[in-house]
Amino acid sequence: MMINLKTAVRDFSDAVAGSILTEAAFIFTVLVSLCVGAIDYGGFIAQRGRIESVSYSLASVLRERKHLFDDREMIIQEDVDRLAALTATLLDHPEAANFCLSVESVTFRPGEDKVVENYRRYNGGMAQCNNTRPAALLSDLTDLSVWSNRQRWIPIYQLTLIVPTRKSSLQTLSLLPDDIKAASIVIRR
C-alpha cells in the first residue's frame, strides 16, 4: 500500500475541509498578531502620555522658581536633584528605576540687546544621560524669551525627561523607539 505523493497533495488541495483548515490557520495567526500589536501600541501610547504629563508637571514646578527655589534664576545641581526625586515619585515603579532628567537654563545680560550671559545644563535621574541630546537646543530657542516690565529679558528653561520604552513585541521588532523623550520649555514667572 504505497501512497503516491502527487495524489496525496492533489487530494489535500482539492478537499474542502483541508482548505478551510489552512485558511483558518492563516487568518487566526494574522488576527492574533494584529491584536497583540494593537495592545502593545496602546500600551506605548499610554506610557508616552504619562511621561509627557510628568514632564509638564515638572516644568510647572520649574516655572514657579520664585516661590520654590528661593527666587534664584540660576539652576544648580541641587535643584535638579530635587526635581529628579520628584520625578521618581511621579513615575511608575519600573520607569522610576531608569530615567534621565536634563534641565537647561539660559539667562541674558542686562540691557535691551538679547545677549546670552549664561547657559547651564544639569542632569539627574537614575540613568546616565551624558550622551543624550534634548529635543531642541535651548541656545537655538532664545527668541522665546520676552522683554519684561522690569526692563530685562526673562530667562528660559528646558526640561527633558527620557524614559526607556517598556519591552513589548513591537519593540522587539524595532517598530517602537527605545526611549520616550518628553521636553518642556518654560519661562520663569
Rosetta silent file (secondary structure, phi, psi, omega in degrees, C-alpha in Angstrom):
SEQUENCE: MMINLKTAVRDFSDAVAGSILTEAAFIFTVLVSLCVGAIDYGGFIAQRGRIESVSYSLASVLRERKHLFDDREMIIQEDVDRLAALTATLLDHPEAANFCLSVESVTFRPGEDKVVENYRRYNGGMAQCNNTRPAALLSDLTDLSVWSNRQRWIPIYQLTLIVPTRKSSLQTLSLLPDDIKAASIVIRR
SCORE:     score description
SCORE:     0.000 S_00000001
   1 L     0.000   86.629 -177.500    0.000    0.000    0.000 S_00000001
   2 L  -100.288  132.599 -179.778    2.115    2.784   -1.309 S_00000001
   3 L   -97.703  127.037  178.324    0.752    6.324   -1.293 S_00000001
   4 L   -80.193  128.433 -176.096    1.644    8.455   -4.229 S_00000001
   5 H   -64.679  -41.208  178.973    2.819   11.905   -3.049 S_00000001
   6 H   -61.647  -41.362 -179.450    1.346   13.727   -6.047 S_00000001
   7 H   -67.230  -39.669 -179.249   -2.005   12.151   -5.470 S_00000001
   8 H   -65.653  -42.746 -179.923   -1.945   12.987   -1.754 S_00000001
   9 H   -66.893  -43.142  179.615   -1.090   16.655   -2.377 S_00000001
  10 H   -63.325  -43.125  179.672   -3.747   16.976   -5.099 S_00000001
  11 H   -64.879  -38.356  179.700   -6.369   15.341   -2.891 S_00000001
  12 H   -67.855  -42.277 -178.919   -5.465   17.616    0.030 S_00000001
  13 H   -71.466  -25.627  178.231   -5.601   20.779   -2.086 S_00000001
  14 H   -85.480  -18.145 -176.266   -8.935   19.744   -3.606 S_00000001
  15 L   -73.740  133.815 -179.924  -10.503   18.821   -0.278 S_00000001
  16 H   -68.694  -41.497 -179.012  -12.816   21.456    1.153 S_00000001
  17 H   -63.229  -38.113  179.748  -12.053   20.548    4.776 S_00000001
  18 H   -68.903  -38.857 -178.991   -8.332   20.936    4.209 S_00000001
  19 H   -70.832  -36.531  177.964   -8.635   24.354    2.576 S_00000001
  20 H   -65.644  -41.581  178.721  -10.844   25.664    5.356 S_00000001
  21 H   -63.611  -43.008  179.863   -8.371   24.461    7.969 S_00000001
  22 H   -65.475  -45.263  178.344   -5.460   26.055    6.132 S_00000001
  23 H   -62.926  -41.865  179.989   -7.277   29.372    5.705 S_00000001
  24 H   -62.846  -39.866  179.260   -8.352   29.378    9.337 S_00000001
  25 H   -62.060  -44.404  179.024   -4.767   28.808   10.490 S_00000001
  26 H   -68.149  -44.638 -177.503   -3.517   31.785    8.481 S_00000001
  27 H   -65.092  -44.992  179.507   -6.401   34.065    9.413 S_00000001
  28 H   -65.093  -36.741  177.097   -6.189   33.320   13.146 S_00000001
  29 H   -62.955  -44.556  179.192   -2.416   33.867   13.092 S_00000001
  30 H   -66.224  -43.270  179.870   -2.870   37.251   11.426 S_00000001
  31 H   -63.311  -43.111  178.445   -5.710   38.247   13.772 S_00000001
  32 H   -64.330  -41.622  178.692   -3.762   37.269   16.888 S_00000001
  33 H   -62.931  -41.812  178.206   -0.716   39.182   15.602 S_00000001
  34 H   -64.730  -41.095  178.937   -2.838   42.277   14.937 S_00000001
  35 H   -64.237  -45.501  179.197   -4.438   42.094   18.389 S_00000001
  36 H   -62.887  -42.895  178.343   -1.078   41.746   20.149 S_00000001
  37 H   -62.761  -40.913  179.230    0.342   44.622   18.086 S_00000001
  38 H   -66.012  -40.089  178.338   -2.653   46.843   18.894 S_00000001
  39 H   -66.126  -43.676  178.303   -2.368   46.097   22.607 S_00000001
  40 H   -63.068  -42.960 -179.680    1.381   46.789   22.592 S_00000001
  41 H   -67.526  -37.636  175.706    0.937   50.039   20.670 S_00000001
  42 H   -62.371  -40.223  176.204   -1.853   51.124   23.029 S_00000001
  43 H   -63.409  -39.660  177.941    0.465   50.493   25.979 S_00000001
  44 H   -63.507  -44.960  179.333    3.176   52.577   24.304 S_00000001
  45 H   -62.538  -41.232  178.742    0.746   55.466   23.717 S_00000001
  46 H   -64.903  -42.267  178.844   -0.415   55.303   27.353 S_00000001
  47 H   -64.198  -43.736  179.117    3.189   55.276   28.623 S_00000001
  48 H   -61.561  -39.880  177.252    4.108   58.225   26.393 S_00000001
  49 H   -62.292  -41.597  177.620    1.096   60.148   27.710 S_00000001
  50 H   -64.762  -41.597 -179.478    2.154   59.528   31.313 S_00000001
  51 H   -64.687  -42.742  178.191    5.733   60.622   30.583 S_00000001
  52 H   -65.071  -35.576  177.502    4.520   63.825   28.899 S_00000001
  53 H   -66.290  -42.783  177.818    2.233   64.515   31.849 S_00000001
  54 H   -64.266  -42.337  178.587    5.101   64.082   34.317 S_00000001
  55 H   -60.644  -42.388  178.620    7.306   66.345   32.173 S_00000001
  56 H   -65.027  -40.005  178.302    4.610   69.025   32.154 S_00000001
  57 H   -64.073  -42.242  178.039    4.206   68.773   35.934 S_00000001
  58 H   -65.526  -37.551  177.724    7.960   69.143   36.449 S_00000001
  59 H   -63.853  -36.486  177.236    8.009   72.118   34.090 S_00000001
  60 H   -64.192  -39.186  176.877    5.293   73.750   36.198 S_00000001
  61 H   -65.307  -43.521 -179.709    7.448   73.309   39.290 S_00000001
  62 H   -64.240  -35.703 -179.457   10.442   74.745   37.441 S_00000001
  63 H   -65.768  -31.824 -177.902    8.369   77.722   36.250 S_00000001
  64 L   -88.450   44.782 -177.653    7.484   78.643   39.836 S_00000001
  65 H   -60.453  -34.102 -176.747   11.122   79.347   40.746 S_00000001
  66 H   -58.727  -39.643 -175.450   10.199   82.479   42.650 S_00000001
  67 H   -93.638  -29.957 -171.551    8.269   80.526   45.268 S_00000001
  68 H  -103.475  -17.318 -175.913   10.015   77.154   45.279 S_00000001
  69 L  -126.284   39.522  176.019   13.703   77.927   44.689 S_00000001
  70 L    54.624   33.168  177.466   14.370   80.973   46.875 S_00000001
  71 L    60.369   26.116  176.601   13.824   83.344   43.934 S_00000001
  72 L   -86.174  132.377  175.985   17.045   82.133   42.241 S_00000001
  73 L   -83.119  -34.183 -177.509   17.106   82.415   38.476 S_00000001
  74 L   -81.427  138.253  178.047   20.143   80.195   38.030 S_00000001
  75 L   -87.733  142.027  173.538   19.697   76.470   38.339 S_00000001
  76 L  -121.884  167.220 -176.614   22.107   74.470   40.457 S_00000001
  77 H   -61.434  -32.179  178.742   22.629   70.714   40.658 S_00000001
  78 H   -62.105  -38.628  177.220   20.733   70.540   43.959 S_00000001
  79 H   -62.148  -43.439 -179.378   17.600   71.887   42.229 S_00000001
  80 H   -67.777  -36.432  177.191   17.870   69.199   39.547 S_00000001
  81 H   -64.235  -37.963  176.793   18.401   66.516   42.199 S_00000001
  82 H   -67.646  -39.839  176.095   15.198   67.621   43.925 S_00000001
  83 H   -64.600  -36.661  178.237   13.341   67.542   40.611 S_00000001
  84 H   -65.928  -38.296  176.961   14.753   64.050   39.969 S_00000001
  85 H   -65.243  -39.886  176.359   13.444   62.876   43.356 S_00000001
  86 H   -65.405  -38.989  177.789   10.032   64.296   42.478 S_00000001
  87 H   -60.571  -45.042  179.302   10.227   62.566   39.077 S_00000001
  88 H   -61.028  -33.323  177.908   10.908   59.202   40.719 S_00000001
  89 H   -71.586  -38.371 -176.019    7.825   59.721   42.869 S_00000001
  90 H   -78.038  -27.114 -178.058    5.607   60.637   39.901 S_00000001
  91 L   -81.334  157.742  172.205    6.718   57.811   37.609 S_00000001
  92 L   -64.306  160.032 -175.367    5.553   54.206   37.811 S_00000001
  93 H   -56.508  -49.150 -178.880    7.915   51.859   39.646 S_00000001
  94 H   -63.731  -34.602 -179.550    9.586   50.235   36.586 S_00000001
  95 H   -74.721  -31.152 -177.904   10.072   53.627   34.935 S_00000001
  96 H   -69.524  -16.682 -178.289   11.419   55.241   38.087 S_00000001
  97 L   -79.903  -16.510 -172.586   14.346   52.841   38.129 S_00000001
  98 L  -152.832   69.036  177.813   15.875   54.089   34.882 S_00000001
  99 L  -122.693  161.220  177.773   15.050   57.641   33.799 S_00000001
 100 E  -125.667  131.891  178.875   17.143   60.602   32.739 S_00000001
 101 E  -121.948  124.785  179.092   16.273   64.184   33.578 S_00000001
 102 E  -122.558  129.636 -179.793   18.065   67.062   31.873 S_00000001
 103 E  -125.253  127.407  178.990   17.467   70.701   32.813 S_00000001
 104 E  -118.501  150.811  175.507   18.893   73.605   30.835 S_00000001
 105 E  -140.418  146.754  175.184   18.749   77.318   31.548 S_00000001
 106 E  -130.688  125.489  173.229   19.644   80.435   29.589 S_00000001
 107 E  -116.162  159.650 -173.612   19.980   83.856   31.193 S_00000001
 108 E  -120.067  154.195  176.999   20.642   87.125   29.391 S_00000001
 109 L   -68.190  149.418  175.564   22.860   90.145   30.017 S_00000001
 110 L   -62.178  144.635  178.721   21.139   93.267   31.331 S_00000001
 111 L   123.331  171.388 -175.896   20.111   95.653   28.592 S_00000001
 112 L   -78.310  -21.235  177.499   17.883   95.762   25.551 S_00000001
 113 L   -78.223  132.125 -178.371   20.172   93.625   23.398 S_00000001
 114 L   -85.095   92.498 -179.708   19.373   89.950   23.759 S_00000001
 115 L  -120.540  127.008 -178.856   22.814   88.513   24.535 S_00000001
 116 E   -68.051  125.417  177.720   23.153   85.174   26.333 S_00000001
 117 E   -93.140  -40.823 -174.360   25.021   85.664   29.587 S_00000001
 118 E  -149.264  133.088  173.931   24.945   82.150   30.958 S_00000001
 119 E  -122.408  130.706  178.210   23.948   78.711   29.677 S_00000001
 120 E  -135.276  146.833  175.114   23.805   75.761   32.062 S_00000001
 121 E  -138.928  128.427  177.391   22.788   72.142   31.737 S_00000001
 122 E  -125.807  146.408  178.665   22.454   69.703   34.597 S_00000001
 123 E  -115.718  149.035  176.328   21.482   66.046   34.521 S_00000001
 124 E  -149.710  176.254  178.489   19.733   63.980   37.150 S_00000001
 125 E   113.412 -175.388 -174.957   17.898   60.735   37.498 S_00000001
 126 L   -89.621  -14.838 -176.394   18.734   57.092   37.821 S_00000001
 127 L  -111.569  154.752  174.005   20.317   56.632   34.373 S_00000001
 128 L   -72.724  126.221 -178.935   23.417   58.094   32.810 S_00000001
 129 L  -130.071   33.205 -179.683   22.304   60.765   30.374 S_00000001
 130 L   -69.785  -33.090 -176.577   25.529   62.448   29.418 S_00000001
 131 L   -95.480    4.872  179.825   25.283   61.454   25.758 S_00000001
 132 L   -83.942  151.365 -178.751   21.592   62.263   25.327 S_00000001
 133 L  -119.810  135.240  178.587   20.531   65.289   23.379 S_00000001
 134 L   -64.883  166.324 -178.833   17.407   67.343   24.112 S_00000001
 135 L   -59.135  -39.608  176.369   14.642   67.580   21.540 S_00000001
 136 L  -142.307  142.627  178.562   15.812   71.101   20.620 S_00000001
 137 L   -72.094  131.033 -177.376   18.859   73.025   21.756 S_00000001
 138 H   -65.899  -29.703  178.767   17.851   75.788   24.123 S_00000001
 139 H   -64.569  -23.222  176.996   20.509   78.078   22.644 S_00000001
 140 H   -85.712   -7.450 -175.242   18.550   77.956   19.363 S_00000001
 141 H  -112.858   24.080 -177.759   15.309   78.938   21.105 S_00000001
 142 H   -66.251  -16.347  177.001   16.343   82.226   22.724 S_00000001
 143 H   -65.569  -14.540  179.022   13.657   84.018   20.684 S_00000001
 144 H   -74.818  -17.800  178.788   11.141   82.595   23.172 S_00000001
 145 L   -71.385  144.510 -178.348   12.389   84.937   25.874 S_00000001
 146 L  -117.380  156.211  176.790   10.339   88.094   26.332 S_00000001
 147 E   -81.254  126.800 -174.493   11.190   91.618   27.484 S_00000001
 148 L   -94.200  171.457  175.694    9.732   92.193   30.929 S_00000001
 149 L   -67.346  -20.928  179.904    8.279   95.243   32.666 S_00000001
 150 L   -86.782   15.355  174.974   11.401   95.253   34.817 S_00000001
 151 L    60.990   51.298  176.937   13.447   96.138   31.698 S_00000001
 152 L  -156.155  163.062  176.088   15.199   92.801   31.238 S_00000001
 153 E   -85.474  133.357 -178.197   14.977   89.598   29.225 S_00000001
 154 L   -76.618  132.466  176.670   13.221   86.754   31.068 S_00000001
 155 L   -63.636  151.378  176.627   15.346   83.576   31.496 S_00000001
 156 E  -120.977  151.481 -177.749   14.141   80.423   29.748 S_00000001
 157 E  -132.176  147.595  173.795   14.417   76.817   30.887 S_00000001
 158 E  -129.642  131.166  179.055   14.081   73.490   29.155 S_00000001
 159 E  -116.711  125.566  179.033   13.331   70.259   30.927 S_00000001
 160 E  -121.467  125.221  178.699   13.815   66.956   29.063 S_00000001
 161 E  -113.526  125.470 -178.969   12.648   63.658   30.538 S_00000001
 162 E  -122.447  124.653 -178.695   13.829   60.429   28.903 S_00000001
 163 E  -130.094  135.531  177.069   12.410   57.058   29.944 S_00000001
 164 E   -64.291  142.693  176.667   13.083   53.673   28.307 S_00000001
 165 L   -69.817  140.323  177.036   10.131   52.177   26.469 S_00000001
 166 L   -63.872  145.945 -178.748    8.636   49.141   28.154 S_00000001
 167 L   -66.419  134.516  178.391    9.546   45.872   26.482 S_00000001
 168 L  -154.164  171.711 -179.554    6.975   44.624   24.016 S_00000001
 169 H   -66.700  -34.031  178.399    6.720   42.566   20.864 S_00000001
 170 H   -68.804  -34.706  177.363    6.663   45.710   18.703 S_00000001
 171 H   -71.133  -34.879  176.745    9.859   46.971   20.313 S_00000001
 172 H   -61.084  -35.006  178.517   11.483   43.577   19.726 S_00000001
 173 L   -85.501    6.686 -179.815   10.675   44.030   16.032 S_00000001
 174 L    62.110   33.626  177.242   12.176   47.574   16.178 S_00000001
 175 L   -96.019  -10.666  177.063    8.816   49.179   15.418 S_00000001
 176 L  -121.979  152.706  178.037    8.883   51.358   18.558 S_00000001
 177 L   -69.406  158.176  178.557   11.656   53.669   19.776 S_00000001
 178 L   -72.394  -31.834 -176.853   13.948   52.542   22.587 S_00000001
 179 E  -129.528  151.579  171.898   13.257   55.682   24.641 S_00000001
 180 E  -105.520  127.230 -176.952   10.393   58.086   25.152 S_00000001
 181 E  -118.536  123.458  178.227   11.551   61.690   25.233 S_00000001
 182 E  -125.278  124.664 -177.347    9.325   64.494   26.545 S_00000001
 183 E  -121.415  144.391  176.909   10.582   68.063   26.582 S_00000001
 184 E  -135.734  134.921  177.398    9.025   71.225   28.001 S_00000001
 185 E  -111.697  130.202 -177.140   10.251   74.790   27.624 S_00000001
 186 E  -132.402  157.198  174.276    9.182   77.294   30.258 S_00000001
 187 E  -114.453  135.849 -178.831    9.643   80.935   31.122 S_00000001
 188 L   -62.283  142.256  175.865   10.031   81.921   34.725 S_00000001
 189 L   -86.794    0.000    0.000    7.078   83.688   36.314 S_00000001
